[in-house]
Amino acid sequence: MIRTVRAEDAPALAEIYNHYIVNSPATFEERVLEVDELRQRIETVTGMGLPWLVAEAASRVVGYAYANRWRDRSAYRYSVESTVYLDPQHIGEGWGAALYSSLFDGLRTSGVHAVLAGITLPNPASVALHEKMGMRKVAHLHEVGYKQGQWLDVGYWQLVLDGSVPGSPE
């Protein structure tokens, strides 16, 4: 089941995300997040009217995806950055694609034009998911992060959801 995030999801989401902070270069955060910090992030994202979705199986949170503002400048207001994280025990079960499908459908109906996603490289599974969702690589930044004793590259993938221009006749 894919549903909208609830405040009581914060502990499960923090557990999922903290796994990646501690064990993976997938996120460039290096300090474990407290539940209240994650709850505040949820409030910030949803307070901007952007979606934060949760995947649930057998009454247990198994992953999440959300869209956040791409940049602060006003001309970027129709572009967002997407993020997806899965409980490591549920990778490969189709939750990433299910979350992204729901997320992108919601973004299409809310007037978002472009979705971007940053991926720490190499990460073939994440690249495969993003390309399965129709995203294409548009940038490769070399050695922009340093975590776990190594320099890391980041690639950016993008999906244009529609070709409309805001405020123009259809």
N, C-alpha and C positions, 0 to 999 in steps of 0.2 A: 504494500500500500504506500502510495506517495501522498503526503499531506503537507499543509502549512505548519511551520515550526510553532511550538508553544514554549512558553517560559520554562516549563518543567522539563523540557528536553535538554537544557543547558548542561547538566552533569554528563549525560551520555555523549553529547557533542564534544564536550571538553575532553572526555576520555579518548574519543576517536582522534581528535586533532592532536592531542598531546602525544599520542603514539608516534605521529609523523614528526613532531618537533624533536623528540628524543632519538628516534631510530632511523630517520630518513632525511635526505636533503630536499625532499619534495616541497617543504616550506622553508623559507629562510629565517623563520623565527627560531630562536635558540633557547628561550626561557619558557618553561611550562606555563600555560595559562590557568589562572584560577577560574572557577565556575562563574563568579561574578563578572570577570572580564569578558568571558564569552557571552554571557547574558547581555552585557552592555553592547557588544558588537551586534547581536541580534536586534536589539532595540534600535540601534543606529541605522542598520540596513532597512529594516521594516518601517522605521519612522520616515524614511525617504520614499516610501511606497514601492520599494523593490522587493522581489520575492526571495524567501528563504524556505526551502523545501526539505522535508525529512522523509527518508525511506524507513519503513517499519515492517518487520516480519515477526510473527509470533509475539506481538506486543513488545518487541525490542527494537530500538533504533539501530539500524545497520549502515546508515550513511546520510549524507546531506549535501545539498547544493544550494548556492545562492548567487545572486548578481549584486555587484556593488558598483558605485560610481567609478568610471574609468579615470577621469581626471576632474579637477575642480573647475576649470575654466568653463564658462557658460556654453561655448560652442560645442563642447563634448557632451552636452546633456542628453543626447540620443544614443550614446554609446555606454556600454557597461563591461565590466570584467566578470567573468564567471569563474566559479570555484566549485569543485566537487571533492569530497573525501569519503572514503568507505571504511567501515570496520575491516581490519585486515582479514578477519575470518570469513568475510563475505565478498572478497574480491573475486571476480570472474563469474559471478552469478547474474550479471545483467543489471545490477542496481545503478551503476554509473550511467548507462544509456537511458534507463527509465527515468532517473532524476533529471538528466539533461533534456530529455524529450519534453517532460512536463515544464521544466524551467523555460526552455526556448519557446514553447507554445504560449506560456504566460507573457513572456517578453514581447512576442509578436503582437499580441492583443493590447499591450500597454503602450505601444508607440516607440519601442526601442528599435533602433535601426541597425546597430552593429554590436556584436558580442566579441570580446577578446578574451583570451586565456593564456596565461603565462605558465610554462612548463619547464621545470628544472631538467636539464639534459645531461646524460641520456636517461630516458624514461619511455621505453618502447610501448608499455601498456597504456600509459596516459596519452601518448601520441596517437596510438591506434583508436582509443576511445574518441578523442577529439575529431580525428579525421572521419571516423564512422558517423559522427554527428554532422558532417558536412563542413567542418572547419578546415581551413587551409593555412599552412605556415606562411607568415608574412614577415618575420624578423628572427634574427639569431644574434643574441648579445653574448659576447665571449667573456668568460671569467669575471662576471659581475657580482658574484657572491662567494663568500668564503665560509664554509661550514664543514665540520667533521674533518678538519685537516686538509681540505682540498678546495681548489678554485672550481667554481661551477658556472656553467653556461645556462642561459635561459632562452627558450624559443617562445615566440608569440604566434598563436593561431587565431584566426578571425573568421567569423561568419556574418555576412550581411543578411539580415532577416527580410528586408524588403527594399524596394527601390524608390519609395515615396519620399517626397520632400515635405516636411511639416508646414502646414498652412497653405499648401498649394491645392488647386482644384484637382479632383481625381480624374 
